[in-house]
Amino acid sequence: MISLISNLPPDLLGIIATHEVSREEYEQVVLPAMQKQLDQTGALNCLAVVDTMPGRFSAGEWWPAAMTKLAKMGKWRHIAIVTDSERVNRLLEMFREAIPAELRGFGPGQVQEAIKWARG
């Protein structure tokens, strides 16, 4: 499941991924929220709390294509990933060159630090 995190500053998009994440959820929740933030602020800052394993993204073959689409979406600034998964951190390293943004990983106890950093 993927959902938006409420009560964040307006210049920061918050996303939480838990359990199984489907392509439909990604396309219906994440992409419109990113486009809305881009339209409102002119840049994309994102806090992503990943509480699932990369293999739990259903039909996982869509995930690399989604990352490529995100890379071309607009003016990225900061992406903070909060997770305790080493696999997620390794994927973060793989996509670091593909996404034109500053990426940084944080542990589960560092959410406030991640928010502050992501806001730039």
Secondary structure, 3 states (H helix, E strand, C coil): CEEECCCCCCCCEEEEEECCECHHHHHHHHHHHHHHHHHHHCCEEEEEEEECCHHHECCCCHHHHHHHHHHCCCCEEEEEEECCCHHHHHHHHHHCCCCCCEEEEECHHHHHHHHHHHCC
